Amino acid sequence: MADDKRNKGPIPTGWVERGAKLAGQTGKSAFRFVGTRAKAFAAPERSGEFLDSFHQKTAQQIVQMLGEMKGAAMKLGQLASFYEFGAPGEYMSTYRDALTMLQNSAPPMDPEASKAVIEEEFGKPVHKVFATFEDDAVASASIGQVHRATLPTGEEVAVKVQYPGVDDAVRSDLKNVSAMTKLAVAIAPNLDPREVANEVKERVLEELDYRREASNQERFAKLFAGHPFIVVPKVYKDFSRTRVITQEFVKGEPFMSAFEWEQERRSELAEVLFRFFYGSLNRFLLFSADPHPGNYLLLPDGKVAFLDYGLVREIEPETLRQLLEIVQALIHEDKERGRQALEDIGILNRRTPEIDAVWEHLKMMNKPVLEDREFTIDAPLIQAIGTAGFDPRSPAFQTLRKVGIPGVMVTFNRMSFGVASLLGRLEVTRNWQAIAREMWAGEPSHTDLGKEEQAWLAEAHPKWVPPLKTG
């Protein structure tokens, strides 16, 4: 295991090279599986042992490969680690648990490579940019790694440096997006491959520009300034460039440590996450769309620091209105209202199924907020939601092939399903509809966190008008 953390060489950047690396791993796994089956036939009493070993080794090798490739390939691995799909197979958790390692760290790059990027971006050596700079990375992710440093003025900072070559690597990975979405038309005939491909490309390419991320983070920091439990670290734009972003260094525990907490404390954390993602959407018309666990730090005073703003999506007021109309129609069992909202947003049209065909599916996808009561979000629920949307055996699957997928829904669903998956793994209980009604209609909160947040909101954003009270 020690070797897994050694500094790795240059990232493969060519489309052919990266495709060959993925294909090579698939071929090795298939060949090894044949050998495993042969051993199982020869010694059937040990077949379970042989299969366990095969899946564990394959999962570890996939994680190592994705970690070394970085870019969009590793991002896919991070997403897969917390998407609780309802797929069959007793070994699903083996791969999910292995991929979880990608959420917090990946094989680091040589510190000299980080220093070279900083020198290229600032036009001077690292020691003339920062007063101190630690060689060992404190965190590593899909397109960059983080070093601890000190500014000339004495502030302790976290410096995220983009991996050399990751720009080319990501662009190579994205060459497959158009082909994949065109292929997806065979599965979902009403999907517009250009709109979906453009949404994916635009969001991923935005992540490559750390100047944009710095602006996003600065915007969130202003919106959440003084918040009682949501912390957005200060970003230092003068020390940020296209491939370098510098922000306040925050000390805290990793998100994964929360799985050991008692249930009520986990529920409080879940409420903080829910309020951050859906609060920014409903109050400020933008949201962070990358909710994987490596993006949070848990602070001693119960606050949560949200660290990554590379993937931020802004929406129009009309889009929010349409999303809320769909949910309100589900809550009030008003199918006509739901049909109109789905047509307005582009999911249904004259050629697609009637509202009856997708109604139960929509209710499953929105189940936590449909009833005004305490509701537990757990792994079985997330598996059921995943099955409804992704398992071909699902009653809704054939119908869903015929609905449209507007580009904005790709990013919104990534956020919403990612958040739900995190809450499901925490196994938490709250009246989610009541919390949502605070954001939709400005209703008084019934939780301690909500009361603190509403006091802050009244002072920080006195002109905010709840979306269900506008127009």
C-alpha positions in Angstrom: 0.0 0.0 0.0 2.9 2.3 0.6 3.7 2.3 -3.1 0.3 3.5 -3.9 1.1 6.9 -2.5 4.4 7.5 -4.3 4.6 10.4 -6.6 3.6 9.5 -10.1 4.9 10.5 -13.5 3.3 12.6 -16.2 -0.4 12.2 -16.8 -1.3 10.4 -20.1 -2.9 13.1 -22.2 -3.6 11.7 -25.6 -7.0 10.4 -26.5 -5.5 7.1 -27.9 -3.2 6.7 -24.9 -6.0 7.3 -22.3 -8.4 5.1 -24.2 -5.8 2.3 -24.4 -5.2 2.6 -20.7 -8.8 2.1 -19.9 -9.2 -0.7 -22.5 -6.0 -2.4 -21.2 -7.4 -2.5 -17.6 -10.7 -4.0 -18.9 -8.7 -6.6 -20.8 -6.6 -7.6 -17.9 -9.7 -7.9 -15.6 -11.4 -10.1 -18.2 -8.4 -12.4 -18.5 -8.0 -12.7 -14.8 -11.7 -13.5 -14.4 -11.3 -16.4 -16.8 -8.5 -17.7 -14.6 -10.6 -17.2 -11.5 -13.5 -19.2 -13.0 -11.1 -22.0 -13.9 -9.8 -22.2 -10.3 -13.3 -22.1 -9.0 -14.3 -25.1 -11.1 -11.2 -27.0 -10.0 -11.9 -26.3 -6.3 -15.6 -25.4 -6.0 -15.4 -25.3 -2.2 -13.1 -22.2 -2.5 -15.1 -20.5 -5.3 -16.3 -17.7 -2.9 -12.7 -17.0 -1.8 -11.5 -16.8 -5.4 -14.2 -14.4 -6.4 -13.7 -12.2 -3.4 -10.0 -11.9 -4.2 -10.8 -11.2 -7.9 -13.2 -8.4 -7.1 -11.0 -6.8 -4.5 -7.9 -6.8 -6.7 -9.8 -5.5 -9.7 -11.3 -2.6 -7.6 -7.9 -1.6 -6.2 -6.4 -1.6 -9.7 -9.2 0.5 -11.2 -8.8 3.0 -8.4 -5.0 3.2 -8.9 -5.5 3.6 -12.7 -8.1 6.4 -12.4 -6.0 8.1 -9.7 -3.0 8.2 -12.0 -5.0 9.3 -15.1 -6.6 12.2 -13.2 -8.9 14.4 -15.2 -12.4 13.4 -16.3 -11.6 9.7 -15.9 -10.9 10.1 -12.2 -13.9 12.5 -11.8 -16.1 9.6 -13.0 -14.6 7.4 -10.4 -15.3 9.9 -7.7 -18.9 10.2 -8.8 -19.3 6.4 -9.0 -18.2 6.0 -5.4 -21.2 7.7 -3.9 -23.9 6.9 -6.5 -25.9 4.1 -4.9 -27.2 2.6 -8.1 -29.8 -0.2 -7.7 -27.7 -2.6 -9.7 -27.7 -6.3 -8.7 -24.6 -8.0 -7.4 -23.2 -8.6 -4.0 -19.8 -7.1 -5.0 -21.1 -3.6 -5.7 -20.0 -2.4 -2.3 -16.5 -3.7 -2.9 -16.1 -1.3 -5.8 -17.9 1.5 -4.1 -15.7 1.2 -1.0 -12.5 1.1 -3.1 -13.6 4.1 -5.2 -14.3 6.0 -2.0 -10.5 6.4 -1.7 -10.7 8.8 -4.6 -13.0 11.1 -2.7 -10.3 12.3 -0.4 -7.0 11.6 -2.1 -5.2 10.1 -5.1 -1.6 9.3 -5.9 0.2 12.7 -5.6 2.3 14.2 -8.3 6.0 15.2 -7.8 6.1 18.5 -5.9 8.6 19.8 -8.4 5.8 19.5 -11.0 3.5 21.7 -8.8 6.3 24.2 -8.3 6.9 24.3 -12.1 3.2 25.2 -12.7 3.3 28.0 -10.1 6.4 29.4 -11.7 4.8 29.3 -15.1 1.6 31.0 -13.9 3.3 33.7 -11.9 6.5 34.2 -13.9 8.7 33.7 -10.8 9.9 31.0 -8.5 7.7 29.6 -5.8 9.8 31.2 -3.0 9.1 34.6 -4.5 5.3 34.0 -4.5 4.9 32.4 -1.1 6.8 32.9 2.1 6.7 29.1 2.7 5.5 26.2 0.6 5.3 22.6 1.8 6.3 20.0 -0.8 4.0 17.2 0.5 0.5 17.6 -0.8 -2.2 17.7 1.9 -4.9 16.6 -0.6 -5.1 15.5 -4.2 -8.1 15.2 -6.4 -9.2 14.9 -10.1 -7.5 17.8 -11.7 -5.2 19.3 -9.0 -3.5 18.8 -5.6 -3.3 21.0 -2.6 -0.2 22.3 -0.8 0.0 24.1 2.5 1.8 27.5 2.2 2.1 30.9 3.8 1.6 34.3 2.2 4.2 37.0 2.5 1.8 38.8 4.8 1.7 35.8 7.1 -1.7 34.2 6.3 -1.7 30.4 6.2 -3.2 29.2 2.9 -4.1 26.2 0.9 -2.7 26.3 -2.7 -4.4 24.1 -5.2 -2.2 23.5 -8.2 -3.5 22.0 -11.4 -1.6 18.9 -12.6 0.6 19.5 -15.6 -1.1 18.1 -18.7 -4.5 17.7 -17.0 -6.0 20.3 -19.4 -5.1 18.1 -22.4 -6.1 15.0 -20.5 -9.6 16.3 -19.8 -10.1 17.6 -23.4 -9.1 14.1 -24.6 -11.6 12.5 -22.3 -14.3 14.9 -23.5 -13.8 13.7 -27.1 -15.7 10.7 -26.0 -18.7 12.7 -24.7 -20.3 13.4 -28.0 -19.9 9.8 -29.1 -21.4 8.6 -25.8 -24.3 10.9 -25.9 -25.1 9.9 -29.5 -25.0 6.3 -28.5 -27.3 7.2 -25.6 -30.0 8.2 -28.2 -30.5 4.5 -28.8 -31.5 4.3 -25.1 -33.3 7.6 -24.8 -34.7 8.6 -28.2 -35.8 12.0 -27.1 -32.5 13.0 -25.6 -30.8 15.8 -27.5 -27.1 14.7 -27.7 -25.8 18.1 -28.6 -27.5 19.8 -25.6 -26.4 17.2 -23.1 -22.8 17.0 -24.6 -22.6 20.8 -24.5 -23.7 20.9 -20.9 -21.2 18.3 -19.8 -18.4 20.0 -21.8 -19.1 23.5 -20.6 -19.3 22.5 -16.9 -16.1 20.3 -17.1 -14.1 22.9 -19.0 -15.1 25.5 -16.5 -13.4 23.5 -13.8 -10.1 23.8 -15.6 -10.1 27.6 -15.1 -9.1 28.3 -11.5 -9.7 32.0 -12.1 -13.4 31.2 -12.7 -13.4 29.0 -9.6 -11.9 31.8 -7.5 -14.7 34.2 -8.7 -17.3 31.5 -7.9 -15.8 31.1 -4.4 -15.6 34.8 -3.8 -19.3 35.1 -4.8 -20.3 32.3 -2.4 -18.2 33.8 0.3 -20.1 37.1 0.0 -23.5 35.4 -0.1 -22.8 33.3 3.0 -20.8 35.9 4.9 -21.6 35.6 8.6 -23.6 32.4 8.2 -24.0 30.5 11.5 -22.8 27.1 10.3 -21.8 27.3 6.6 -18.2 28.4 6.1 -16.8 29.5 2.7 -13.0 30.0 3.0 -11.6 33.3 1.8 -10.0 33.2 -1.6 -6.9 35.2 -2.4 -7.4 36.3 -6.1 -4.0 38.0 -6.2 -2.5 34.7 -5.6 -4.7 32.8 -8.0 -4.2 32.1 -11.7 -5.7 29.9 -14.4 -3.9 26.8 -12.9 -3.4 28.0 -9.3 -6.0 28.9 -6.7 -5.1 30.1 -3.2 -7.6 30.1 -0.3 -7.6 30.3 3.4 -6.3 27.2 5.1 -9.1 25.5 7.1 -8.4 22.9 9.7 -11.1 20.3 10.2 -12.0 16.6 10.1 -12.8 14.8 6.8 -16.4 14.2 5.9 -16.0 10.4 6.1 -15.4 10.6 9.9 -19.1 11.6 10.3 -20.1 8.0 9.5 -19.0 7.1 13.1 -21.2 9.8 14.7 -24.4 9.1 16.6 -27.6 9.4 14.6 -28.8 12.9 15.7 -25.5 14.5 15.1 -25.4 12.9 11.6 -28.9 14.3 11.0 -27.7 17.8 11.9 -24.8 17.5 9.5 -27.2 16.3 6.8 -29.4 19.4 7.5 -26.4 21.6 7.0 -25.7 20.0 3.6 -29.3 20.2 2.5 -29.5 23.9 3.5 -26.3 24.7 1.7 -27.1 23.1 -1.7 -30.8 23.8 -1.8 -30.6 27.1 0.0 -28.2 28.6 -2.6 -30.4 27.3 -5.4 -33.7 28.7 -4.1 -32.3 31.9 -2.6 -29.5 32.9 -4.9 -30.2 31.0 -8.2 -27.0 29.1 -8.3 -25.6 25.9 -6.8 -22.4 23.9 -6.4 -22.9 20.7 -8.5 -20.0 18.7 -7.2 -21.2 17.3 -3.8 -18.6 14.5 -3.3 -17.3 14.1 0.3 -13.8 15.4 -0.4 -15.2 18.9 -0.7 -16.1 19.4 2.9 -14.3 19.8 6.2 -16.1 19.3 9.6 -15.2 22.0 12.1 -15.1 21.6 15.9 -18.0 24.1 16.5 -20.5 22.2 14.3 -19.8 24.3 11.2 -19.0 22.8 7.9 -16.5 24.3 5.5 -17.3 24.0 1.8 -14.1 24.0 -0.2 -14.6 23.4 -3.9 -16.3 25.8 -6.4 -15.0 24.5 -9.7 -18.4 23.3 -10.8 -21.1 25.9 -10.1 -24.3 26.3 -12.1 -26.4 29.4 -12.3 -30.1 29.1 -13.4 -32.7 31.5 -14.6 -35.6 32.5 -12.3 -38.0 30.8 -14.8 -36.1 27.5 -14.5 -36.4 27.6 -10.7 -40.1 28.3 -11.1 -40.5 25.3 -13.3 -38.6 23.0 -10.9 -40.8 24.2 -8.0 -43.9 23.8 -10.0 -43.1 20.1 -10.6 -42.5 19.5 -6.9 -45.7 21.4 -5.9 -47.7 19.4 -8.4 -46.4 16.2 -6.9 -47.1 17.3 -3.3 -50.7 18.3 -4.2 -51.3 15.3 -6.6 -52.1 17.7 -9.4 -51.2 15.9 -12.6 -52.4 18.6 -14.9 -50.2 21.2 -13.1 -47.3 18.7 -13.3 -47.8 18.0 -17.0 -47.7 21.8 -17.8 -44.5 22.3 -15.7 -42.8 19.3 -17.3 -43.7 20.6 -20.8 -42.4 24.1 -19.8 -39.0 22.8 -18.8 -38.7 20.5 -21.8 -39.1 17.0 -20.3 -42.5 16.3 -21.8 -43.8 17.4 -25.2 -46.5 16.3 -27.7 -44.5 13.2 -28.7 -43.7 12.0 -25.2 -45.8 10.0 -22.8 -48.7 11.5 -20.8 -48.1 12.6 -17.2 -49.5 9.3 -15.9 -46.6 7.3 -17.4 -44.0 9.2 -15.4 -45.9 10.3 -12.3 -44.9 7.5 -9.9 -41.3 7.8 -11.0 -41.3 11.5 -10.2 -42.8 10.8 -6.9 -40.0 8.3 -6.1 -37.3 10.8 -7.2 -38.8 13.5 -4.9 -40.0 11.3 -2.1 -38.2 13.0 0.9 -40.0 16.3 0.3 -43.4 15.1 -0.6 -44.8 14.6 2.9 -44.9 17.0 5.8 -43.4 14.6 8.4 -40.1 13.3 9.8 -38.6 11.2 7.0 -35.5 9.0 7.0 -33.2 9.0 4.0 -31.2 5.8 4.0 -29.3 3.5 1.6 -32.4 1.4 0.5 -34.2 4.6 -0.5 -31.3 5.8 -2.6 -31.0 2.4 -4.2 -34.7 2.5 -5.0 -34.3 6.0 -6.5 -31.3 4.7 -8.5 -33.2 1.7 -9.7 -36.1 3.8 -10.9 -33.9 5.9 -13.1 -31.1 3.5 -14.2 -32.2 -0.1 -14.0 -33.7 -1.4 -17.3 -35.9 -3.7 -15.3 -37.6 -0.8 -13.6 -41.3 -0.2 -14.6 -40.4 3.4 -15.4 -37.3 2.7 -17.5 -39.0 2.2 -20.9 -41.1 5.3 -20.4 -38.1 7.4 -19.4 -36.5 6.5 -22.7 -39.1 8.7 -24.3 -38.8 11.9 -22.2 -36.5 14.8 -22.9 -33.4 15.8 -20.9 -32.7 19.5 -20.9 -29.1 20.4 -20.5 -29.6 22.1 -17.1 -31.2 18.9 -15.7 -27.9 17.0 -16.3 -26.1 19.3 -13.8 -29.1 19.7 -11.5 -29.6 15.9 -11.2 -25.9 15.4 -10.6 -26.2 17.8 -7.6 -29.5 16.5 -6.3 -28.7 12.8 -6.6 -25.3 13.3 -5.2 -26.6 15.1 -2.1 -29.3 12.4 -1.6 -26.6 9.7 -1.9 -24.6 11.4 0.9 -27.6 11.7 3.1 -28.5 8.1 2.4 -25.1 6.9 3.5 -25.4 9.0 6.7 -28.9 7.5 7.3 -30.6 10.7 8.6 -34.0 11.9 9.7 -35.6 15.3 9.3 -38.8 16.9 8.1 -37.3 17.7 4.7 -40.4 19.2 3.3 -40.6 21.7 6.2 -37.0 22.7 5.7 -37.7 23.1 1.9 -40.8 25.2 2.6 -38.5 27.7 4.4 -36.6 28.1 1.1 -39.7 28.0 -1.1 -42.1 30.2 0.8 -40.2 31.7 3.7 -42.1 29.7 6.4 -40.8 29.8 10.0 -38.3 27.1 10.8 -38.9 24.3 13.3 -35.3 23.3 13.8 -32.6 25.0 15.8 -30.3 25.3 12.8 -33.2 26.7 10.7 -33.9 29.4 13.3 -30.3 30.4 13.3 -30.2 30.5 9.6 -33.4 32.6 9.3 -32.0 35.2 11.7 -28.9 35.4 9.6 -30.9 35.6 6.4 -33.1 38.5 7.7 -29.9 40.5 8.5 -27.7 39.5 5.6 -30.3 39.4 2.8 -33.3 41.5 4.0 -34.6 42.0 0.5 -34.8 38.3 -0.4 -38.3 37.2 -1.5 -39.2 33.5 -1.4 -39.6 32.1 -4.9 -43.2 30.9 -4.3 -44.1 34.4 -3.3 -42.7 36.2 -6.4 -44.8 37.1 -9.4 
